[in-house]
Amino acid sequence: MSLYKILIYSLFLTIVIEITYTVLLGYRKKRTLLLVTLVNLLTNPVVVLSYYLLMRHTNWNGTCVKIPLEIMAIYIEGELYKQCHSSIKHPYIFAIGANGFSFLIGCFLR
């Protein structure tokens, strides 16, 4: 699969999964769903591209690459949720849950 298709596929799945997670937690306002979408538009392509490039051009272990990238994504997403949406009571926990949910479902879909 080409890098372009990988980026689009990953972004689409991530948004669908994290919107589902958000709705399951009871957040249904359009503003919240839009924020989750925008946050993922910012973080997902960077994480996926970084992972792809590092795996292609280094001999590093995939897990050792994934963990720091996911931690950075969680931190950035938590900060964005904190700054942009006061109704998400625990933005970092929300970001951990959304990313964990997305990661686990992504593992099952492979």
PAGUSE-740122 format. One record per residue: residue number from 1; residue in three letters; chain; x, y negated, z negated of N, C-alpha, C in turn. Coordinates in steps of 0.02 Angstrom, whole numbers. Example, Ala and Ser with C-alpha at 12.3 -4.5 7.8 and 13.67 -1.06 7.14 Angstrom:
REM PAGUSE-740122
R, pos, code, unit, n_xx, n_yy, n_zz, ca_xx, ca_yy, ca_zz, c_xx, c_yy, c_zz
R, 1, Ala, A, 660, 284, -390, 615, 225, -390, 660, 165, -390;
R, 2, Ser, A, 642, 112, -354, 684, 53, -357, 645, -2, -394;
***
This chain:
REM PAGUSE-740122
R, pos, code, unit, n_xx, n_yy, n_zz, ca_xx, ca_yy, ca_zz, c_xx, c_yy, c_zz
R, 1, Met, A, 42, 59, 0, 0, 0, 0, 45, -62, 0;
R, 2, Ser, A, 26, -112, 38, 67, -173, 42, 61, -214, -22;
R, 3, Leu, A, 111, -256, -33, 110, -298, -93, 48, -342, -95;
R, 4, Tyr, A, 28, -369, -39, -32, -411, -35, -93, -372, -59;
R, 5, Lys, A, -101, -311, -35, -159, -270, -56, -155, -252, -130;
R, 6, Ile, A, -95, -239, -154, -86, -223, -225, -107, -283, -268;
R, 7, Leu, A, -86, -343, -248, -104, -403, -286, -180, -415, -286;
R, 8, Ile, A, -212, -408, -228, -284, -419, -224, -322, -366, -263;
R, 9, Tyr, A, -304, -304, -254, -336, -248, -289, -330, -255, -364;
R, 10, Ser, A, -270, -269, -387, -258, -277, -459, -297, -336, -488;
R, 11, Leu, A, -296, -392, -453, -332, -450, -477, -407, -437, -480;
R, 12, Phe, A, -435, -408, -427, -506, -393, -425, -526, -347, -482;
R, 13, Leu, A, -489, -291, -490, -506, -244, -544, -499, -275, -613;
R, 14, Thr, A, -446, -314, -622, -435, -346, -687, -493, -393, -704;
R, 15, Ile, A, -513, -433, -656, -569, -480, -669, -633, -442, -684;
R, 16, Val, A, -649, -391, -646, -709, -352, -658, -707, -319, -727;
R, 17, Ile, A, -651, -289, -744, -645, -255, -809, -647, -304, -867;
R, 18, Glu, A, -612, -360, -861, -612, -408, -917, -677, -447, -923;
R, 19, Ile, A, -712, -457, -868, -780, -487, -873, -826, -437, -908;
R, 20, Thr, A, -820, -373, -891, -860, -322, -924, -846, -321, -999;
R, 21, Tyr, A, -782, -323, -1017, -762, -325, -1088, -793, -386, -1122;
R, 22, Thr, A, -790, -443, -1090, -816, -506, -1117, -891, -500, -1130;
R, 23, Val, A, -927, -474, -1081, -1000, -466, -1088, -1016, -415, -1144;
R, 24, Leu, A, -978, -361, -1148, -989, -311, -1200, -979, -341, -1270;
R, 25, Leu, A, -936, -391, -1275, -927, -425, -1339, -981, -477, -1354;
R, 26, Gly, A, -1025, -488, -1306, -1081, -533, -1317, -1071, -603, -1289;
R, 27, Tyr, A, -1017, -615, -1255, -1006, -680, -1223, -1037, -678, -1153;
R, 28, Arg, A, -1091, -717, -1143, -1126, -714, -1080, -1133, -781, -1045;
R, 29, Lys, A, -1109, -833, -1076, -1115, -899, -1045, -1071, -903, -984;
R, 30, Lys, A, -1096, -939, -933, -1059, -946, -870, -990, -976, -882;
R, 31, Arg, A, -986, -1023, -929, -922, -1056, -943, -870, -1006, -968;
R, 32, Thr, A, -890, -961, -1011, -845, -910, -1037, -822, -863, -982;
R, 33, Leu, A, -870, -840, -942, -853, -793, -888, -808, -826, -836;
R, 34, Leu, A, -821, -890, -823, -778, -927, -776, -707, -934, -805;
R, 35, Leu, A, -702, -949, -870, -637, -955, -901, -598, -890, -898;
R, 36, Val, A, -630, -834, -912, -596, -769, -908, -570, -758, -837;
R, 37, Thr, A, -611, -776, -787, -590, -768, -717, -530, -813, -702;
R, 38, Leu, A, -533, -876, -722, -479, -923, -707, -414, -904, -743;
R, 39, Val, A, -420, -882, -805, -361, -862, -843, -327, -803, -807;
R, 40, Asn, A, -366, -756, -784, -337, -699, -748, -310, -718, -680;
R, 41, Leu, A, -339, -768, -648, -311, -792, -585, -241, -822, -596;
R, 42, Leu, A, -229, -848, -656, -164, -877, -671, -113, -824, -692;
R, 43, Thr, A, -134, -776, -732, -85, -730, -762, -75, -665, -723;
R, 44, Asn, A, -128, -636, -696, -123, -571, -665, -74, -569, -605;
R, 45, Pro, A, -79, -615, -557, -32, -612, -501, 41, -618, -522;
R, 46, Val, A, 54, -659, -572, 123, -667, -596, 149, -603, -627;
R, 47, Val, A, 107, -571, -668, 127, -508, -701, 137, -453, -649;
R, 48, Val, A, 90, -446, -604, 94, -392, -553, 154, -403, -507;
R, 49, Leu, A, 163, -464, -483, 220, -479, -439, 286, -468, -475;
R, 50, Ser, A, 291, -492, -537, 352, -482, -576, 368, -408, -585;
R, 51, Tyr, A, 317, -370, -603, 326, -298, -612, 349, -265, -547;
R, 52, Tyr, A, 315, -282, -493, 331, -253, -428, 403, -268, -409;
R, 53, Leu, A, 423, -331, -415, 491, -351, -396, 544, -319, -440;
R, 54, Leu, A, 531, -319, -505, 580, -289, -551, 587, -214, -540;
R, 55, Met, A, 532, -180, -526, 536, -108, -514, 570, -92, -448;
R, 56, Arg, A, 561, -136, -400, 590, -125, -334, 665, -139, -332;
R, 57, His, A, 687, -189, -371, 756, -212, -365, 800, -196, -425;
R, 58, Thr, A, 774, -159, -473, 815, -138, -530, 803, -64, -544;
R, 59, Asn, A, 841, -37, -588, 831, 32, -609, 800, 35, -679;
R, 60, Trp, A, 766, -18, -698, 738, -21, -765, 678, 26, -773;
R, 61, Asn, A, 669, 49, -833, 612, 91, -850, 548, 50, -844;
R, 62, Gly, A, 496, 79, -813, 433, 44, -802, 400, 20, -866;
R, 63, Thr, A, 403, 60, -918, 374, 40, -982, 411, -20, -1012;
R, 64, Cys, A, 477, -19, -1005, 517, -75, -1031, 505, -140, -992;
R, 65, Val, A, 480, -134, -932, 463, -193, -893, 392, -216, -910;
R, 66, Lys, A, 346, -167, -916, 275, -182, -927, 262, -216, -995;
R, 67, Ile, A, 294, -190, -1047, 279, -215, -1115, 293, -290, -1122;
R, 68, Pro, A, 352, -315, -1104, 363, -388, -1111, 317, -429, -1066;
R, 69, Leu, A, 302, -403, -1006, 256, -440, -961, 186, -444, -991;
R, 70, Glu, A, 163, -389, -1019, 96, -390, -1051, 95, -435, -1112;
R, 71, Ile, A, 148, -434, -1152, 151, -477, -1211, 149, -550, -1190;
R, 72, Met, A, 185, -568, -1138, 183, -638, -1113, 114, -656, -1088;
R, 73, Ala, A, 82, -610, -1052, 14, -623, -1026, -34, -633, -1084;
R, 74, Ile, A, -30, -591, -1135, -75, -596, -1193, -65, -663, -1228;
R, 75, Tyr, A, -2, -682, -1237, 12, -746, -1270, -17, -805, -1230;
R, 76, Ile, A, -3, -806, -1165, -27, -861, -1123, -104, -861, -1121;
R, 77, Glu, A, -134, -803, -1112, -207, -800, -1110, -237, -821, -1177;
R, 78, Gly, A, -207, -799, -1232, -232, -819, -1298, -228, -895, -1307;
R, 79, Glu, A, -173, -924, -1286, -166, -998, -1289, -219, -1033, -1247;
R, 80, Leu, A, -229, -1008, -1186, -279, -1039, -1142, -349, -1032, -1172;
R, 81, Tyr, A, -366, -974, -1200, -432, -966, -1231, -439, -1012, -1292;
R, 82, Lys, A, -385, -1019, -1329, -386, -1063, -1389, -397, -1136, -1369;
R, 83, Gln, A, -362, -1158, -1317, -365, -1228, -1296, -430, -1245, -1259;
R, 84, Cys, A, -457, -1197, -1223, -513, -1211, -1178, -581, -1187, -1201;
R, 85, His, A, -583, -1146, -1252, -648, -1117, -1270, -653, -1106, -1346;
R, 86, Ser, A, -684, -1152, -1380, -687, -1148, -1453, -735, -1094, -1478;
R, 87, Ser, A, -780, -1068, -1436, -827, -1017, -1461, -795, -948, -1464;
R, 88, Ile, A, -737, -938, -1434, -701, -875, -1443, -664, -883, -1509;
R, 89, Lys, A, -689, -848, -1561, -665, -859, -1629, -592, -840, -1640;
R, 90, His, A, -572, -786, -1611, -503, -761, -1619, -473, -751, -1550;
R, 91, Pro, A, -448, -804, -1519, -427, -800, -1448, -371, -750, -1435;
R, 92, Tyr, A, -324, -742, -1481, -269, -696, -1468, -293, -624, -1474;
R, 93, Ile, A, -337, -610, -1522, -365, -543, -1529, -409, -528, -1468;
R, 94, Phe, A, -446, -578, -1445, -486, -570, -1384, -440, -553, -1325;
R, 95, Ala, A, -385, -588, -1318, -338, -576, -1263, -307, -506, -1269;
R, 96, Ile, A, -289, -485, -1329, -262, -418, -1339, -314, -365, -1319;
R, 97, Gly, A, -375, -375, -1341, -428, -327, -1325, -443, -324, -1251;
R, 98, Ala, A, -448, -382, -1219, -463, -384, -1147, -407, -352, -1107;
R, 99, Asn, A, -345, -367, -1124, -289, -338, -1087, -281, -264, -1102;
R, 100, Gly, A, -293, -245, -1163, -290, -173, -1181, -344, -133, -1145;
R, 101, Phe, A, -404, -160, -1144, -461, -128, -1109, -445, -121, -1035;
R, 102, Ser, A, -420, -175, -1006, -403, -175, -935, -345, -126, -921;
R, 103, Phe, A, -296, -125, -963, -238, -81, -954, -259, -8, -957;
R, 104, Leu, A, -299, 9, -1008, -321, 79, -1015, -363, 102, -957;
R, 105, Ile, A, -410, 61, -935, -451, 80, -878, -408, 86, -815;
R, 106, Gly, A, -359, 39, -808, -314, 44, -751, -274, 109, -751;
R, 107, Cys, A, -254, 132, -810, -218, 197, -814, -262, 255, -791;
R, 108, Phe, A, -326, 253, -809, -372, 306, -788, -386, 305, -714;
R, 109, Leu, A, -383, 246, -683, -399, 239, -612, -342, 258, -566;
R, 110, Arg, A, -283, 264, -593, -224, 280, -550, -228, 350, -525;
***
